[in-house]
Structures are given as structure tokens and as C-alpha cells.
Amino acid sequence: MFQGQSLRLTRLGGEDGLTGAEGLVELCFDRQGEAINKLDERTVAEFRHAVGLLTEAAASATAPLRGMLVTSAKEVFIVGADITEFGRMFQQSPGAIAEDVYAKNRLFCAFEDLPVPSVVAINGFALGGGLELALAGALRVMSSSARIGVPEVKLGLFPGFGGTVRLSRVADPRTAVDWVAGGRNQSAEQALAAGVVDQVTEPRSLRETAIAMLRRAAAGDLRWQAAQQAKRGAAPRDAALVDFIETTLQTLSEPRLRHQPAARIAVEMMGRASSLPRDEALRLEAEAFAAVTQTQAAHGLVQVFLNEQAVRKRAKRRAPAQPARELAVLGAGVMGGGIAFTAALRGTPVRLKDIAPAALEAGLGEAAKQLNRQVAQGRIAREQAERVLASIRAQQDDAGFGEVDLVIEAIVERLAVKQQVLGALEGALRPDAVIASNTSSLRIADIAAPLAHPERVVGMHFFNPVPAMPLVEVIRGPRTSDEAVAVAVAQGLAMGKTPIVVADCPGFLVNRLVTPYVLAFSRLVVEGADYVEVDRAMEAFGWPMGPAYLQDVVGMDVGRHVGEVIAAGYPDRMRPVDGDPIAAMVAAGRLGQKNGRGFYAYARDPSGKPLKTIDPEARALVAALQPHGARSVDDETVVERLILPMIVEAARTLEEGVVATAAELDMALLLGLGFPAHAGGILKYADWLGLARVVDRCDRHAALGPAYAPTPRLRAMAASGARFHEPAGGSPSASAAINAHGAVRVAASHLQEIQA
């Protein structure tokens, strides 16, 4: 009947034991050349054509349509919309978006209103628009292994193809509110209990069960018309529902959720739409959906999704090598032990070396603790935990190092010590073995300088705690080979991390960008700002913790040392702060959570978790550093003072070719530092503000020094209206142009080009 690139419409017959005379057809989604089905513009256009053919067939007097089976030829049903198309949609006005969404909803209604039964066979994932299409069918059969859901809130949006309306009527309004606001995937059992599907069956019998249900419906044995009619009216509404919606809205209005308003907007709209008939409710949904597309969270979270996909693809292209078959880790401290545990958990045998027996014992003890936690949480079985622990071999010598493919050094952050240890180790390794340093601030060029083969030395900067933090910076030194980089990237992927390749420079990427942020904080405090209020303002902005609290968690002495090393590399703009409160804390023996005293005081709860409290002694210490006394600083000023230097430094890293793309830079800060996800990353945040506004705000703070001085390139971008991230499907991004310029800068400074 119809064969498109995303779906086909055929008459059921032959192998299914049916004949064309029964008047049953199959609408099969089968995206050509791809592993999944998605509701992009092409699929929607083909769906519209198919619905037109079905409408004609239903009205035919010669061969009338009597029923329709909806299936997928993929391992999933439909995973939702094509998010790469959202950029073009976001460029439209809210009115145009609402009209476009409502027009697509009219198509779903035309499908729903066909005068014949339809049975949707849900296999694999039916998410977002995939579930919304299934809800437009009369009946639904679901594989017991399938998952369904409306996860749009995780992108700062909510369902726009009638999902809020139909869920409220197929299940009930409370279920709909819970599913839409929570964004969680649901199992087949949960879907059946909620009334969202009519039957659950084993995967192997899904098609047979769906066809049997369709034949019964076509014969009039099932009340499918009543099910469809119920979706055209208002949803059940009572006083309990009103109370439930009000309670949900109160929860969604909490300060921690203020930056992600999609769920709140959706629930408020669903409360109003529940008393309306379908078409009026769909109009409300379209208008509310258009409104939420204008929020920062929608733009930022969609960008995060796109960046994540781009970074993952880039990493896979950079990792033609295999990960290590056997790995060695030098140093059984917090970082070394975490690296060894994470690698072993993912199946890589590890030799863990330390010259101190107590350190080895502590490293293995930490691994055992982590594994016990995994067992307690039901993530792995006890037998697997025992195998993982047994795969970590603790030793004090280099025995067996000639067999390993990769050595990750995680010893003290002192250049001379690293050079001495790696120099002594080099002869014990195979000529093709790669040496990676888990340094956070020292240059790979300096670490590798004394070695006979510096080309096999690469940086792998993990973030603490290693088992939890998803980022690893892979640092290419000026003489690092492509093969060494490929091995490091492959190992990062094998450990479940997101590897991002960066050039060799003081601080690399994440620590380089956080240094001006911390310096700006110190200067603001010396000028009289209350560090508790600064923390509150930055946490209100979306950071998981403010800068003072961050220093306590990192360790004041560690943060100070790393910051000083990095700042020394950029003395023109990362200048020491007179009366630096972080240095004062270290001098007073206040090291943060590690000894219970920092900017805050800490006590341990029964589970061992540190509890933060205001410490009068710390406040008095800081007050003594403020020559002009305390002063109040509004939140907007706090954010500008701390974030603008990060934007300027981020722009510099692109210009210098330290990182290849804006997507990688933004993901590095999200994954390694916890930059607010709703903002999409530091460069996406600059785009949201508008680069002209960024430059204007920098100029207003020019008296604060070079850290706030936009580069000539950034000024040129602002003047031309350029952005770091162009909308998906648009013209090449500004980062591509910046990196073309940056390649020259890289060559001039003898840094190797890292752009693939």
C-alpha cells in the first residue's frame, strides 16, 4: 500500500494466517539505514501520508479496512523525536511553535479517530513521541522486556504530541502527572498496572498476541470504541485530584528546581486541561509546550544532550586502539586506589603498586568497601565482587610490569618525584607500553622530559572520587604519539568514563577554567563579601556547591597548591590575591572536610557523612582579611564576578586549540566540575546571555584586571552576532572557526594539533 523510508503500510496476510479479505493492515515503522525509529520530520510526513491512505481505505465500499496492527521492525518501538531538529524549532516564535505542534497533534487525532480498531505492539523502548503515538492507538500489547515513558523533562521539556492529554485519560490524571513530572521509564508490569497497556506478553509471542487481539477487536469482541471515546472527553476529576496537583506543584516550586520549570509548567497545564475535551486540552498542551521551549533549561539541556552525543562519537573515532588487557597503577592512595577499582570493576586486571604496605592495604580496603556498597545496592553479585577484588594484585615491586599495556601513575603531585619514578620504571616496561600520568596541574612535557621515549607518555587526569566522576582529561604532550592518545582514550571508555582530549598547558582544561573562578571568589571576599552569601548565590545559580564549600570538599591545601601552579602559568591574568582567604585557611590549619575545619565546620553523622555548619572562628578569620569591612553584594553581581572570568578563559582555550570543540569544553565542565546542567555549559551560557552582553559586562568590570578582558576574537564574535553553539541543523558553529584560528596558535607554541 505504501513504502517510505521510515515506515510501510501493507496488507496483513500469508505467514500470519490471514488473508487480505479480512481487511487488516500493518503499519510498520522501519527506519531505513538506522538502528532505531524516531519521529523526525520525515517520519511525521510519511505517517501523515499513511493516515490519509487508511482514511480512504476505511471509507472504501469495495475492500473496507477493518483493523490495523502497528509494529516496529527494529529492536525498539520508537525512541521519540529527533532532538537534532529542536534547534530549528527553538528559533521560531512561541506562536509558530504552538501552531506547528497543534497541527501535528491533529494528525495524531486523525489516526486515533479512524473508524476501525488499532492494536499497537510495543517492543523495546517506546519513549516520548513513541509512547504518545502508541497512546493514540485503541489497544496496546507490550513485550515484558520493553520499557515505556515520557522522559522529556530531562531535556527541559514535556510531551508535546498529546502525551499529557492521553495519559490522563488512558490511565488517570495522577499517573499522568507522576509520569510526566518524573520522566522515569516504566516497566511492562508498571504500565499494565497503570492501565497504559492492555496486555503484557513474552517477547517471542508479541506479534501473535497483538494479531489475536486485533482480530477479536475487528470482530466486535472488544470494546475498543469506548476506549477511544474516553480519550476524546474530559479526564476524571475530583477534589482529591485538585489536592494532588496542588501538592505536586508545591514540591516542584522548591528552590532546587527553580531552574528547570518544565515539570511545573506541565503539571499546572494538566490541571487546567483535565476538565476539557481532547481537542481543547491539546490546544493548551501545544501553547504550554511552546512556552517551555523559550526557557533556558530547554535550550541548555537539549544542548547537553547534543554535546554528549558529539563527544561520545568523537571519543570513539579517537580510540582505534584496544584498551589495556592488563593495567598497572602506581600509587595506592585515594586516586590510585580509585583508578584501580574502577578499571577492575569493568573487567581489566590491575597491578597496584605502592612502596608503602599500609597504603596498599588501605587501597585494597577502599576497593573492598566500594564493592560491598555495589553488592548492597544490588548492582553486582557477591561472587562478582570477589572476582573483581581478586583481579587487583597489590605489590611493592615491578614484577610483571613487562606484561602490562598501560601504566597509570597516580603518585604525589611533585614534578621531581614523578620524573624520578617514571624514569626508573621505563626500563621495566615493554617498548610499546603506554605511560599515563594522573596529574592535575603539571605539564606532560615536563614529566616526560627525562624519559628515553617521551612519545609514549600521555596524561590521564581523573577526577575525585574516581568511581563516581565520569570525566577523564586525556592530555597530549608536545611529543605524545597518536597511538598513546588512542590507548588512553580507549582505556577511558573501557572504564566507563567520558574521555576528552586536551592540549598540554598549565591546568589543562577544567582546572585551568576553575582557577579564575576561585581567584574571583577570593578577591570578592577580601573586598567584603560574606562567603556564606557567595556560596548561597552560586548554589542558587545552579552549582552543586558554592566556591567556599568547594574548597572545603577538595581540601584547602590541595586546592591552594594546584591553583598556585596553574596561576603561575598565566601570570598576566591569574594574579595572586592579597590577603587570600584560602591561603589564610591553610596557614591556620583549616584544611576543610579532611580535618573538620575550613570555611565551615564539619561533624560526622552516624553514616560517616560530613555535616556542614557555620563556624564563627572561620568568619572571624575572614573578617580580619577585609580591610574595608563587610559589604553586601547582590546575587547578580556575585554571579557576574565569578562567571565572567570563566567565560573569557574558556574562549581562550578554544582560540589556543587546547580543546577542539565547544561541545567538548562544555561537557568537560559539566562532568568534571558540576557546572549547572540547565545552563548547558559555560559557552552555552554565554550564548544564552548573548556575546554582546558578555562583552559589555566584562567592560563594566574592566577595573578588576585582565581576567575580565575579552579577547579580540571574542569581541569580534560579539560584534557579528556569532555564537559558540549554533542551533542543531544550522550553520557550522563558531567553535569550528575559532579552532581554525587556534591551529595556528597551537603550532606557534609547539603544541600538537589535537583536532581529529
Sequence and secondary structure as in RCSB ss.txt:
>XXXX:A:sequence
MFQGQSLRLTRLGGEDGLTGAEGLVELCFDRQGEAINKLDERTVAEFRHAVGLLTEAAASATAPLRGMLVTSAKE
VFIVGADITEFGRMFQQSPGAIAEDVYAKNRLFCAFEDLPVPSVVAINGFALGGGLELALAGALRVMSSSARIGV
PEVKLGLFPGFGGTVRLSRVADPRTAVDWVAGGRNQSAEQALAAGVVDQVTEPRSLRETAIAMLRRAAAGDLRWQ
AAQQAKRGAAPRDAALVDFIETTLQTLSEPRLRHQPAARIAVEMMGRASSLPRDEALRLEAEAFAAVTQTQAAHG
LVQVFLNEQAVRKRAKRRAPAQPARELAVLGAGVMGGGIAFTAALRGTPVRLKDIAPAALEAGLGEAAKQLNRQV
AQGRIAREQAERVLASIRAQQDDAGFGEVDLVIEAIVERLAVKQQVLGALEGALRPDAVIASNTSSLRIADIAAP
LAHPERVVGMHFFNPVPAMPLVEVIRGPRTSDEAVAVAVAQGLAMGKTPIVVADCPGFLVNRLVTPYVLAFSRLV
VEGADYVEVDRAMEAFGWPMGPAYLQDVVGMDVGRHVGEVIAAGYPDRMRPVDGDPIAAMVAAGRLGQKNGRGFY
AYARDPSGKPLKTIDPEARALVAALQPHGARSVDDETVVERLILPMIVEAARTLEEGVVATAAELDMALLLGLGF
PAHAGGILKYADWLGLARVVDRCDRHAALGPAYAPTPRLRAMAASGARFHEPAGGSPSASAAINAHGAVRVAASH
LQEIQA
>XXXX:A:secstr
 EE SSEEEEE  GGGS  GGG EEEEEE  TTSSS  B HHHHHHHHHHHHHHHHHHT SSS   EEEEEESSS
SSB  B GGGHHHHHTS HHHHHHHHHHHHHHHHHHHT SS EEEEE SEEETHHHHHHHHSSEEEEETT EEE 
 GGGGT    SSHHHHHHHHS HHHHHHHHHH   EEHHHHHHHTSSSEEE GGGHHHHHHHHHHHHHTT S HH
HHHHHHHS     HHHHHHHHHHHHHHTSGGGTT  HHHHHHHHHHHHTTS HHHHHHHHHHHHHHHTTSHHHHH
HHHHHHHHHHHHHHHHHT  S   SSEEEE  SHHHHHHHHHHHHTT  EEEE S HHHHHHHHHHHHHHHHHHH
HTTSS HHHHHHHHHTEEEESS TTGGG SEEEE   S HHHHHHHHHHHHTTS TT EEEE  SSS HHHHHTT
SS GGGEEEEEE SSTTT  EEEEEE TT  HHHHHHHHHHHHHTT EEEEEE STTTTHHHHHHHHHHHHHHHH
HTT  HHHHHHHHHHHT SS HHHHHHHH HHHHHHHHHHHHHH TTTS   TT HHHHHHHTT  BTTTTBSSE
EEEE TTS EEEEE HHHHHHHHTT TT      HHHHHHHHHHHHHHHHHHHHHTTSSS HHHHHHHHHHHH  
 GGGTSHHHHHHHH HHHHHHHHHHTGGG GGG   HHHHHHHHHT  SS  TTSS  HHHHHHHHHHHHHHHTT
      
